[in-house]
């Protein structure tokens, strides 16, 4: 009788040990998979950053984000919405009223007030990831794309005072973006873009001031 009890106890212990080992094996595989995914994302972000840093104008920087970003990240659509004060950095004919713009990314760049953009975020500098959705957020995806988007990542471009823009990453795959995944990489990318956007803004403002008529500059300095 004791022998049988010992035998059954041994079987039970071995069974639990196998279950425990299987569980550890699954967790290890999951950890390895997450590490590989993070490494891949890190490499893609590095590549994207290099392309953005090469840009010599604000328009070319956002063109790189949209065009190259779709290819680097394997996304179906990337759009950018910026505060209206930045619109002069784009050609006057960028958005033709009849929809016949010659600029390839004109349907993926829009301009809104910071207050309107901010209404979409509870945390002003934190990305918003949503999966398994019926449509992309209409405020950031035009009707041409919103109906096809099934998961999205909205990354606010925050300059330390306010949201000056939003990067919208859209996928036709409902599982591509889910809450909690990859947010820190989007935050890092948004910070770099915010810094360079403000650099371009300051550069253009400085250029305009330095090229004012001499008489206007003298009058301006005198009033100060």
FENGI-V809178 format. One record per residue. N is the residue number from 1. PHI is phi in whole degrees, -180 to 180 (NA if undefined). NEAR is the number of other C-alpha atoms within 10 Angstrom. Layout:
BEGIN
n=N phi=PHI near=NEAR
n=N phi=PHI near=NEAR
END
This chain:
BEGIN
n=1 phi=NA near=6
n=2 phi=-62 near=7
n=3 phi=-62 near=8
n=4 phi=-65 near=9
n=5 phi=-63 near=10
n=6 phi=-63 near=11
n=7 phi=-64 near=12
n=8 phi=-65 near=12
n=9 phi=-63 near=12
n=10 phi=-64 near=12
n=11 phi=-61 near=12
n=12 phi=-64 near=12
n=13 phi=-65 near=12
n=14 phi=-65 near=12
n=15 phi=-64 near=12
n=16 phi=-65 near=12
n=17 phi=-65 near=12
n=18 phi=-64 near=12
n=19 phi=-61 near=12
n=20 phi=-64 near=12
n=21 phi=-65 near=12
n=22 phi=-64 near=12
n=23 phi=-65 near=12
n=24 phi=-63 near=12
n=25 phi=-63 near=12
n=26 phi=-65 near=12
n=27 phi=-66 near=12
n=28 phi=-65 near=12
n=29 phi=-61 near=12
n=30 phi=-65 near=12
n=31 phi=-64 near=12
n=32 phi=-63 near=12
n=33 phi=-61 near=12
n=34 phi=-63 near=12
n=35 phi=-64 near=12
n=36 phi=-65 near=12
n=37 phi=-63 near=13
n=38 phi=-64 near=15
n=39 phi=-65 near=12
n=40 phi=-66 near=13
n=41 phi=-62 near=16
n=42 phi=-60 near=14
n=43 phi=-63 near=13
n=44 phi=-67 near=17
n=45 phi=-63 near=19
n=46 phi=-59 near=13
n=47 phi=-64 near=14
n=48 phi=-66 near=18
n=49 phi=-61 near=17
n=50 phi=-60 near=11
n=51 phi=-67 near=15
n=52 phi=-68 near=23
n=53 phi=-69 near=13
n=54 phi=-75 near=11
n=55 phi=-62 near=15
n=56 phi=-107 near=11
n=57 phi=-138 near=18
n=58 phi=-64 near=20
n=59 phi=-61 near=18
n=60 phi=-67 near=15
n=61 phi=-66 near=18
n=62 phi=-73 near=22
n=63 phi=-62 near=21
n=64 phi=-65 near=19
n=65 phi=-59 near=22
n=66 phi=-73 near=22
n=67 phi=-71 near=15
n=68 phi=-74 near=17
n=69 phi=-61 near=23
n=70 phi=-61 near=18
n=71 phi=-79 near=12
n=72 phi=-64 near=15
n=73 phi=-92 near=15
n=74 phi=65 near=11
n=75 phi=-104 near=16
n=76 phi=-81 near=16
n=77 phi=-159 near=22
n=78 phi=-126 near=26
n=79 phi=-125 near=26
n=80 phi=-131 near=25
n=81 phi=-121 near=23
n=82 phi=-127 near=22
n=83 phi=-66 near=18
n=84 phi=-63 near=14
n=85 phi=-61 near=13
n=86 phi=-90 near=18
n=87 phi=-60 near=15
n=88 phi=-61 near=10
n=89 phi=-78 near=14
n=90 phi=-112 near=14
n=91 phi=-60 near=10
n=92 phi=-61 near=9
n=93 phi=-94 near=12
n=94 phi=-60 near=18
n=95 phi=-112 near=18
n=96 phi=-78 near=12
n=97 phi=-63 near=8
n=98 phi=-91 near=6
n=99 phi=77 near=10
n=100 phi=-102 near=11
n=101 phi=-60 near=14
n=102 phi=-85 near=11
n=103 phi=-87 near=12
n=104 phi=-62 near=10
n=105 phi=-98 near=17
n=106 phi=-62 near=18
n=107 phi=-82 near=18
n=108 phi=-114 near=20
n=109 phi=-127 near=21
n=110 phi=-139 near=20
n=111 phi=-132 near=18
n=112 phi=-140 near=19
n=113 phi=-79 near=15
n=114 phi=-56 near=19
n=115 phi=-62 near=12
n=116 phi=-67 near=11
n=117 phi=-64 near=22
n=118 phi=-66 near=19
n=119 phi=-65 near=10
n=120 phi=-87 near=15
n=121 phi=-128 near=15
n=122 phi=-83 near=10
n=123 phi=-109 near=11
n=124 phi=-60 near=18
n=125 phi=-115 near=19
n=126 phi=-103 near=18
n=127 phi=-65 near=25
n=128 phi=-118 near=21
n=129 phi=-113 near=20
n=130 phi=-139 near=20
n=131 phi=-117 near=19
n=132 phi=51 near=16
n=133 phi=-114 near=17
n=134 phi=-80 near=13
n=135 phi=-148 near=18
n=136 phi=-73 near=27
n=137 phi=-60 near=22
n=138 phi=-64 near=11
n=139 phi=-67 near=15
n=140 phi=-120 near=26
n=141 phi=-115 near=27
n=142 phi=-69 near=16
n=143 phi=-60 near=14
n=144 phi=-66 near=9
n=145 phi=-118 near=22
n=146 phi=-58 near=20
n=147 phi=-68 near=16
n=148 phi=-98 near=19
n=149 phi=-74 near=23
n=150 phi=-113 near=21
n=151 phi=-153 near=24
n=152 phi=-146 near=31
n=153 phi=-131 near=27
n=154 phi=-108 near=25
n=155 phi=-113 near=26
n=156 phi=-70 near=31
n=157 phi=-98 near=29
n=158 phi=-111 near=22
n=159 phi=-95 near=17
n=160 phi=99 near=12
n=161 phi=-118 near=7
n=162 phi=-159 near=15
n=163 phi=-79 near=22
n=164 phi=-103 near=26
n=165 phi=-177 near=28
n=166 phi=-140 near=27
n=167 phi=-93 near=25
n=168 phi=-114 near=25
n=169 phi=-105 near=27
n=170 phi=-118 near=30
n=171 phi=-134 near=23
n=172 phi=-82 near=21
n=173 phi=-90 near=17
n=174 phi=-61 near=17
n=175 phi=-101 near=14
n=176 phi=-64 near=18
n=177 phi=-119 near=22
n=178 phi=-135 near=17
n=179 phi=-56 near=13
n=180 phi=96 near=11
n=181 phi=-102 near=13
n=182 phi=73 near=17
n=183 phi=-64 near=19
n=184 phi=-68 near=12
n=185 phi=-71 near=15
n=186 phi=-66 near=21
n=187 phi=-62 near=18
n=188 phi=-63 near=14
n=189 phi=-64 near=19
n=190 phi=-63 near=23
n=191 phi=-65 near=18
n=192 phi=-63 near=14
n=193 phi=-66 near=24
n=194 phi=-62 near=19
n=195 phi=-63 near=15
n=196 phi=-74 near=19
n=197 phi=-61 near=22
n=198 phi=-68 near=15
n=199 phi=-64 near=14
n=200 phi=-64 near=17
n=201 phi=-60 near=18
n=202 phi=-66 near=12
n=203 phi=-63 near=13
n=204 phi=-66 near=15
n=205 phi=-64 near=12
n=206 phi=-65 near=11
n=207 phi=-64 near=11
n=208 phi=-64 near=10
n=209 phi=-67 near=12
n=210 phi=-71 near=11
n=211 phi=-105 near=10
n=212 phi=-71 near=11
n=213 phi=-56 near=9
n=214 phi=-56 near=10
n=215 phi=-62 near=9
n=216 phi=-69 near=11
n=217 phi=-64 near=13
n=218 phi=-64 near=12
n=219 phi=-65 near=10
n=220 phi=-63 near=10
n=221 phi=-66 near=9
n=222 phi=-66 near=8
n=223 phi=-69 near=6
n=224 phi=-75 near=6
END
